[in-house]
Amino acid sequence: MIDKISSTFGSWPILKQIEKNNPERRFITLSSTSIHNDFQLLDVSGKPSVFANPLIYQIKFHTGNFVWNGFYRFSFMTLSKEEIKVLNAKIAQLATPSRLPLGLNDLFVLQPQNHFNERIILTIWQLDSDYAIWRRSTSFSPFKIYSDSGAYDYHDSNYTAYQLHSLQS
């Protein structure tokens, strides 16, 4: 089991070269759903980062099967120590097998390195429509406060995963 995920951003040729130079690593290439030619490369090997300027995230919680395909939703927020405890309780309640939303492959709670009050909820879905359905469900209600209140420095981004070698040079 891995305890961290490293990330970097760049152009397709640069990310392709990083992959080529490190064939022993497990990389996931993400493409933004809203910005053309916005690529992110995740190193999910759990090893020290090979990126020049990595973003390193400690995995605080995970449930799922490490299925790295599909629709990625990153939800960023800044919380107090007490609010982190509340978020952890909400995540624990959602993560019970009977409550996991249909189409959710993996759920991570990440902490950016050296940013102790920041959390990222990373969900990986089979389809973006699975995420959209969950957003309208009652099981999403406890999480609405983070995106709707304006009090948590909340922002989010969406990506889809695919392999770099599937693209033309």
C-alpha positions as CSV (number, residue, x, y, z in Angstrom):
1,M,0.0,0.0,0.0
2,I,1.3,3.5,-0.9
3,D,1.4,6.3,1.6
4,K,2.0,9.2,-0.7
5,I,1.2,10.4,-4.2
6,S,3.5,12.8,-6.1
7,S,2.2,15.1,-8.9
8,T,3.6,17.4,-11.5
9,F,2.2,19.4,-14.4
10,G,3.5,19.9,-17.9
11,S,3.2,19.5,-21.6
12,W,2.6,16.1,-23.2
13,P,6.2,15.8,-24.5
14,I,7.8,16.6,-21.1
15,L,5.5,14.2,-19.2
16,K,6.1,11.5,-21.9
17,Q,9.9,11.9,-21.4
18,I,9.5,11.6,-17.6
19,E,7.6,8.3,-18.1
20,K,10.1,7.1,-20.6
21,N,13.1,7.9,-18.2
22,N,11.4,6.1,-15.3
23,P,9.9,2.8,-16.7
24,E,9.9,1.2,-13.2
25,R,7.4,3.8,-11.9
26,R,3.6,3.6,-11.9
27,F,2.4,6.9,-13.5
28,I,-1.1,8.0,-14.2
29,T,-1.5,10.7,-16.8
30,L,-4.5,13.1,-16.3
31,S,-6.0,15.5,-18.7
32,S,-8.1,18.4,-17.5
33,T,-11.8,18.3,-18.5
34,S,-12.0,22.0,-18.7
35,I,-8.6,23.3,-20.0
36,H,-7.2,22.0,-23.4
37,N,-3.7,20.6,-23.2
38,D,-3.6,20.8,-19.3
39,F,-1.8,17.6,-18.2
40,Q,-1.0,16.3,-14.8
41,L,1.3,13.3,-14.1
42,L,0.7,11.3,-10.9
43,D,3.4,9.0,-9.5
44,V,1.6,6.4,-7.5
45,S,4.6,4.3,-6.8
46,G,4.9,5.6,-3.2
47,K,8.7,6.1,-3.8
48,P,10.6,9.4,-3.5
49,S,9.6,11.8,-6.3
50,V,11.5,12.0,-9.6
51,F,9.8,15.3,-10.5
52,A,11.8,18.5,-10.5
53,N,9.1,20.5,-8.6
54,P,6.7,17.9,-7.2
55,L,3.6,18.4,-5.3
56,I,3.6,15.6,-2.7
57,Y,0.5,14.5,-0.9
58,Q,0.4,12.2,2.1
59,I,-2.5,9.7,2.0
60,K,-4.4,10.2,5.2
61,F,-7.3,7.9,4.2
62,H,-8.1,5.5,1.4
63,T,-10.9,3.2,0.5
64,G,-11.2,1.4,-2.8
65,N,-9.1,-0.9,-5.0
66,F,-6.5,1.5,-6.5
67,V,-8.4,1.6,-9.8
68,W,-6.6,4.5,-11.6
69,N,-8.9,4.7,-14.6
70,G,-11.8,7.1,-15.0
71,F,-13.0,10.5,-13.9
72,Y,-10.9,12.3,-11.2
73,R,-12.4,14.9,-8.9
74,F,-10.0,16.9,-6.7
75,S,-11.6,19.0,-4.0
76,F,-9.2,21.3,-2.1
77,M,-10.0,22.9,1.2
78,T,-8.4,24.5,4.2
79,L,-9.7,23.4,7.6
80,S,-9.0,24.0,11.3
81,K,-8.0,21.0,13.5
82,E,-11.5,20.6,14.7
83,E,-12.9,20.8,11.2
84,I,-10.5,18.1,10.0
85,K,-11.9,15.8,12.7
86,V,-15.4,16.6,11.4
87,L,-14.4,15.9,7.8
88,N,-12.7,12.6,8.9
89,A,-15.9,11.5,10.6
90,K,-18.0,12.3,7.5
91,I,-15.5,10.4,5.3
92,A,-15.6,7.4,7.6
93,Q,-19.4,7.4,7.5
94,L,-19.4,7.6,3.7
95,A,-16.7,4.9,3.4
96,T,-18.9,2.1,4.8
97,P,-19.5,-0.5,2.0
98,S,-23.3,0.1,2.1
99,R,-22.9,3.8,1.7
100,L,-20.3,4.0,-1.1
101,P,-21.8,5.7,-4.1
102,L,-22.3,3.7,-7.2
103,G,-19.4,4.1,-9.6
104,L,-16.9,5.3,-7.0
105,N,-13.7,3.4,-7.6
106,D,-11.5,5.1,-5.0
107,L,-11.7,7.7,-2.3
108,F,-8.6,9.4,-0.9
109,V,-8.1,12.1,1.7
110,L,-4.8,13.7,1.0
111,Q,-2.7,16.2,2.9
112,P,-0.2,18.4,0.9
113,Q,3.3,18.1,2.3
114,N,3.9,20.8,4.9
115,H,0.4,22.1,4.8
116,F,-1.2,20.5,7.8
117,N,-4.6,22.3,7.6
118,E,-5.2,21.6,4.0
119,R,-7.0,18.5,2.7
120,I,-7.8,17.2,-0.7
121,I,-10.6,14.8,-1.3
122,L,-9.7,12.8,-4.4
123,T,-12.4,10.7,-5.8
124,I,-12.0,8.4,-8.8
125,W,-15.2,7.5,-10.6
126,Q,-16.0,5.1,-13.4
127,L,-17.8,7.9,-15.2
128,D,-18.2,11.6,-14.7
129,S,-22.0,11.0,-14.7
130,D,-21.5,8.8,-11.6
131,Y,-20.0,11.8,-9.8
132,A,-22.8,14.0,-11.1
133,I,-25.5,11.6,-9.7
134,W,-23.7,11.5,-6.3
135,R,-23.6,15.3,-6.2
136,R,-27.5,15.3,-6.3
137,S,-27.8,12.5,-3.7
138,T,-28.5,12.7,0.0
139,S,-25.1,11.0,0.7
140,F,-23.4,14.1,-0.7
141,S,-25.3,16.5,1.6
142,P,-22.7,16.4,4.5
143,F,-20.0,17.6,2.1
144,K,-22.0,20.4,0.5
145,I,-20.9,22.9,3.2
146,Y,-17.3,22.8,2.0
147,S,-18.1,23.9,-1.6
148,D,-21.1,26.1,-0.8
149,S,-20.2,28.1,2.3
150,G,-17.1,30.0,1.1
151,A,-15.5,29.5,4.4
152,Y,-13.0,26.8,3.5
153,D,-10.9,28.3,0.7
154,Y,-12.6,25.6,-1.4
155,H,-11.7,24.9,-5.1
156,D,-11.8,21.9,-7.3
157,S,-10.7,20.5,-10.6
158,N,-11.7,17.6,-12.8
159,Y,-9.5,15.3,-14.9
160,T,-9.7,12.1,-16.9
161,A,-7.1,9.5,-17.0
162,Y,-5.4,8.0,-20.0
163,Q,-2.1,6.7,-21.1
164,L,0.4,9.1,-22.7
165,H,1.6,6.4,-25.2
166,S,-1.9,6.4,-26.7
167,L,-1.4,9.9,-28.0
168,Q,0.3,10.7,-31.3
169,S,3.7,12.6,-31.0
